[in-house]
Amino acid sequence: MSVIWRAMNLSSLWKATAPNVPTFCLYSIDMPTEEAYTYGTGKFPDSQPSVVYGQGDGTVNLESLERCREWKDGQSEAVQVKVFSGVGHMGLVRDARLIQTVVQIILELS
């Protein structure tokens, strides 16, 4: 987490209330994901920043993807997390592993 983010104490905005329903968090990781931007001294806003890459799905960073894990301790309903590897944000909806997981969840619930 960046120094500015911590200094502004904006992380409290990420504290989503648990939905109190059975929850399935399905997401992908292991894709380079833009995480921060840095500018040289005196370069902002008139130059392009350097991009710092981190873990994520290519669109959403890992910290955001993992927020639903916090609900495990905040609700009585189950929170199940399944993490896929090496498929991008939009590619996940077409990924056979995800489709199989969703079908299995539906079959178990019916």
C-alpha positions in Angstrom: 0.0 0.0 0.0 1.4 3.4 -0.9 2.5 5.9 1.6 0.0 8.4 0.4 -2.8 5.9 0.7 -1.9 5.2 4.3 -1.3 8.9 5.1 -4.8 9.8 3.8 -6.3 7.0 5.8 -8.5 6.1 2.9 -8.3 2.4 3.6 -11.3 2.8 5.8 -13.4 3.3 2.7 -12.6 -0.3 1.7 -14.3 -1.7 4.8 -17.4 -3.1 3.1 -20.0 -4.6 5.4 -20.4 -8.3 5.2 -23.5 -9.2 3.1 -24.7 -11.8 5.5 -25.6 -14.3 2.7 -23.6 -17.2 1.4 -20.8 -15.7 -0.6 -18.5 -17.0 -3.3 -15.5 -15.0 -4.2 -13.9 -16.2 -7.5 -11.0 -14.3 -8.9 -7.7 -14.6 -10.7 -4.1 -13.7 -9.8 -0.6 -13.9 -11.2 -1.2 -11.2 -13.9 0.9 -8.0 -13.8 -1.5 -5.3 -12.6 -0.9 -1.6 -12.4 -0.6 -0.7 -8.8 1.0 2.7 -8.5 2.3 5.6 -10.6 5.4 7.7 -9.8 6.5 11.0 -11.2 9.9 12.5 -11.2 10.5 15.5 -9.0 8.7 18.5 -10.7 7.3 16.3 -13.5 3.7 16.1 -12.3 1.3 16.6 -14.1 3.1 17.4 -17.4 4.8 14.0 -18.0 4.0 10.4 -18.1 4.4 8.5 -14.9 6.4 5.4 -14.3 4.1 2.5 -13.7 4.7 0.2 -10.7 3.2 -3.3 -11.3 2.0 -5.6 -8.6 -0.1 -8.8 -8.2 -3.6 -9.0 -9.5 -5.7 -10.0 -12.5 -4.4 -7.5 -14.9 -7.2 -5.0 -14.1 -7.9 -5.2 -10.3 -5.0 -5.4 -7.8 -4.7 -8.2 -5.3 -5.6 -6.1 -2.3 -9.0 -5.3 -3.8 -9.6 -8.8 -5.0 -9.0 -10.2 -1.5 -11.4 -7.8 0.3 -14.2 -10.5 0.4 -11.9 -12.6 2.7 -12.6 -10.1 5.5 -16.2 -11.2 5.5 -15.3 -14.7 6.8 -15.1 -13.3 10.3 -17.9 -10.8 9.9 -20.9 -13.0 9.1 -22.4 -16.3 10.1 -23.0 -17.3 6.5 -20.2 -19.1 4.6 -17.7 -17.3 2.5 -15.9 -19.5 0.0 -12.9 -18.2 -1.9 -11.5 -19.8 -5.0 -8.5 -18.3 -6.7 -7.5 -19.0 -10.3 -4.1 -18.4 -11.7 -2.8 -16.8 -14.9 -6.0 -15.6 -16.5 -6.9 -12.0 -17.0 -9.8 -10.1 -15.6 -12.1 -10.4 -18.7 -10.7 -13.8 -19.7 -11.9 -15.3 -16.4 -15.6 -15.3 -17.5 -14.6 -17.5 -20.4 -12.2 -19.7 -18.5 -13.3 -23.4 -18.3 -12.1 -23.7 -14.7 -14.4 -20.8 -13.6 -17.3 -22.1 -15.6 -16.9 -25.6 -14.0 -16.7 -24.0 -10.5 -19.9 -21.9 -11.1 -21.8 -25.0 -12.4 -20.6 -27.0 -9.3 -21.8 -24.2 -7.0 -25.2 -24.1 -8.6 -25.5 -27.9 -8.5 -24.6 -27.9 -4.8 -27.1 -25.2 -4.0 -30.0 -26.8 -5.9 
